[in-house]
């Protein structure tokens, strides 16, 4: 179901970014062409070298590629993609998406896409349960985004509760189901 699909994989600054490498590998294994767009904070958790090796493409993080005038077009990326998946997404990026604070390549790309957007939150249980986070998720749903609910379990903080990014295999299944339903 993902063969030939063009997917933007957005990665934000969450400890769950380590799962994004496995998620990327699964998407590529399913035949998808994946372009990674990572926030500056995301690069603190996982390196672009790892992601580039897995995707076979340079990772996009900044608006400009070098000091030679080369730039990455969020508009071109938005027109290219069949789907955008942001996994993991932090509370900070959720808030930026809701309010249109396009201060990084990921949010500007999100605001330019013409394709469906899937969001997989990852944060500590109190952050996830906070009224502002819940309101932001509801607002993003009202914009037409698809929310992939986080799971419950032991979190990076050592606490137990809801906030774990859904497992990569489940996220891939959600995308496959989406394209399967779209065909019918």
C-alpha positions as CSV (number, residue, x, y, z in Angstrom):
1,X,0.0,0.0,0.0
2,X,2.9,2.4,0.5
3,X,4.9,1.4,-2.7
4,X,5.6,4.5,-4.7
5,X,4.1,6.9,-2.1
6,X,6.0,10.1,-1.4
7,X,6.1,10.7,2.4
8,X,7.5,13.7,4.3
9,X,8.7,12.4,7.7
10,X,8.9,15.2,10.2
11,X,10.9,14.7,13.3
12,X,10.9,17.0,16.3
13,X,13.0,17.3,19.5
14,X,11.6,14.4,21.5
15,X,13.4,11.5,23.1
16,X,11.1,9.3,20.9
17,X,13.1,10.5,17.9
18,X,15.1,7.3,18.2
19,X,11.9,5.5,17.0
20,X,11.9,7.6,13.9
21,X,14.9,5.7,12.5
22,X,13.0,2.4,12.7
23,X,9.9,4.1,11.4
24,X,11.8,5.4,8.4
25,X,13.3,2.0,7.8
26,X,9.9,0.4,7.8
27,X,8.5,3.1,5.4
28,X,11.3,2.6,2.9
29,X,10.9,-1.2,3.2
30,X,7.3,-0.8,2.2
31,X,8.4,1.0,-0.9
32,X,7.8,4.6,0.1
33,X,10.0,7.4,-1.0
34,X,10.7,9.3,2.2
35,X,12.0,12.9,2.7
36,X,13.0,13.6,6.2
37,X,12.5,17.2,7.6
38,X,13.9,17.6,11.1
39,X,13.8,20.5,13.5
40,X,17.0,21.8,15.0
41,X,16.0,20.3,18.4
42,X,15.3,17.0,16.7
43,X,19.0,16.9,15.6
44,X,19.9,16.8,19.2
45,X,18.3,13.4,19.6
46,X,19.1,11.7,16.3
47,X,21.6,12.6,13.6
48,X,20.8,13.6,10.0
49,X,23.6,11.2,8.9
50,X,21.6,8.2,10.3
51,X,18.4,9.4,8.7
52,X,20.0,10.1,5.4
53,X,21.6,6.7,5.3
54,X,18.2,5.1,5.9
55,X,16.3,7.3,3.4
56,X,18.9,7.6,0.7
57,X,18.2,11.3,0.6
58,X,19.8,14.4,2.3
59,X,17.9,15.4,5.4
60,X,16.3,18.8,5.3
61,X,16.5,20.9,8.5
62,X,17.4,24.5,7.5
63,X,15.9,26.8,5.0
64,X,19.3,27.3,3.3
65,X,21.6,24.4,2.4
66,X,24.9,26.4,2.4
67,X,26.3,29.8,2.0
68,X,26.1,29.6,-1.7
69,X,22.5,30.6,-2.2
70,X,21.1,27.1,-2.3
71,X,17.8,26.8,-0.4
72,X,15.2,24.2,0.4
73,X,11.7,25.0,-0.9
74,X,9.0,24.1,1.6
75,X,6.5,24.9,-1.2
76,X,8.1,22.3,-3.5
77,X,8.1,19.7,-0.7
78,X,4.4,20.4,0.1
79,X,3.5,19.9,-3.6
80,X,5.7,16.7,-3.9
81,X,4.2,14.7,-1.0
82,X,1.3,12.2,-0.9
83,X,1.3,12.4,2.9
84,X,3.1,14.1,5.7
85,X,3.8,12.2,8.9
86,X,5.2,14.0,12.0
87,X,6.5,11.4,14.4
88,X,7.4,12.2,17.0
89,X,5.8,15.6,17.5
90,X,6.3,17.7,20.6
91,X,4.0,20.0,22.5
92,X,6.0,22.9,21.2
93,X,5.6,22.0,17.6
94,X,1.9,21.3,18.1
95,X,1.5,24.8,19.4
96,X,3.4,26.3,16.5
97,X,1.3,24.4,14.0
98,X,-1.9,25.6,15.7
99,X,-0.9,29.2,15.8
100,X,1.1,29.3,12.5
101,X,4.5,30.1,14.0
102,X,6.5,29.1,11.0
103,X,10.0,29.6,12.4
104,X,11.5,26.3,11.2
105,X,11.5,24.2,8.1
106,X,9.1,21.6,9.5
107,X,6.3,24.0,10.3
108,X,6.7,26.0,7.1
109,X,6.5,22.7,5.2
110,X,3.4,21.7,7.2
111,X,1.7,25.0,6.3
112,X,2.5,24.4,2.6
113,X,1.4,20.8,2.1
114,X,-1.6,19.9,0.1
115,X,-1.6,16.3,1.3
116,X,-3.1,14.7,4.4
117,X,-1.1,15.1,7.6
118,X,-0.7,12.5,10.3
119,X,0.7,13.5,13.8
120,X,2.1,11.1,16.4
121,X,2.6,12.9,19.7
122,X,5.3,12.0,22.1
123,X,5.7,13.6,25.5
124,X,5.5,13.0,29.2
125,X,2.0,12.2,30.6
126,X,1.4,15.5,32.3
127,X,2.4,17.4,29.2
128,X,0.1,15.2,27.1
129,X,-2.8,15.6,29.5
130,X,-2.4,19.4,29.9
131,X,-5.4,21.3,28.7
132,X,-3.3,23.4,26.2
133,X,-2.0,20.2,24.5
134,X,-5.4,18.7,24.4
135,X,-6.9,21.9,22.9
136,X,-4.0,22.1,20.4
137,X,-4.7,18.5,19.3
138,X,-8.4,19.2,18.9
139,X,-7.6,22.3,16.9
140,X,-5.3,20.4,14.6
141,X,-8.0,17.8,14.2
142,X,-10.4,20.5,13.2
143,X,-7.9,21.6,10.5
144,X,-8.2,18.1,9.0
145,X,-5.1,16.5,10.5
146,X,-5.1,12.9,11.6
147,X,-3.9,12.2,15.2
148,X,-2.2,8.9,15.9
149,X,-2.8,8.6,19.7
150,X,0.1,7.9,21.9
151,X,0.3,4.7,23.9
152,X,0.6,4.2,27.6
153,X,3.5,2.7,29.4
154,X,6.8,3.6,31.0
155,X,8.0,7.0,29.8
156,X,11.5,8.4,29.5
157,X,10.9,10.2,32.8
158,X,10.3,6.9,34.5
159,X,6.7,7.8,35.1
160,X,3.9,5.5,33.8
161,X,1.1,6.8,31.7
162,X,-0.2,8.0,28.3
163,X,2.4,9.9,26.1
164,X,4.6,7.3,24.4
165,X,4.8,7.7,20.7
166,X,2.9,4.9,19.0
167,X,5.1,2.1,17.9
168,X,6.5,2.4,14.4
169,X,4.8,-0.8,13.1
170,X,1.4,0.6,14.2
171,X,2.1,3.9,12.6
172,X,2.9,2.2,9.3
173,X,-0.3,0.2,9.6
174,X,-2.3,3.5,10.1
175,X,-0.8,4.8,6.9
176,X,-1.4,1.6,5.0
177,X,-5.0,1.6,6.2
178,X,-5.5,5.2,5.1
179,X,-4.3,4.4,1.5
180,X,-6.3,1.2,1.4
181,X,-9.5,3.1,2.4
182,X,-8.7,5.8,-0.1
183,X,-8.7,3.2,-2.9
184,X,-12.1,1.9,-2.0
